[in-house]
Amino acid sequence: MSRLKQTEEQKQNKYLVANIKRGMEIWSVDKEQLAQRTNISLATLYNRFNNPSDFHLSELRRIAQSLHTTVEDLMKAV
């Protein structure tokens, strides 16, 4: 059975989540702390991790600031 190819959007979403998680690891921030720092509810944060295309730009800006990076860097392919 062959696997379906990922769309470009799916790849970008995968990179986004991976980069956020990497930043969280580097700065020793868990999801609860990230939610508090960014004023995003924990439930919403979990939903965004599961459906990254639902992230709002304002949320990504707050996450990037909290992780000492830029939105552009969060979106880069690894």
C-alpha positions, 0 to 999 in steps of 0.5 A: 500500500502506498502512502499519500504524499503530503501537501505543501501546507501539511509539510509547513504545518509539520515544520511549524509544530516541530519548531515550536516544540524545539523552542519549548525544549531549548527554553525549558517551557512546557505547554502550560507555561507557553499558554500562560506566557502567550495568554492562549488557553491551554485547550486552544494551544492543544487544538492548535498543535493538532490543527496548526493551520488554525493558528492566528498570526497574533498567536504565532507572534506571541509564541515567537516572542515567548520563545525568543525567536521570530514567526519567520523562524518558526515557519522555516523548514528544518 
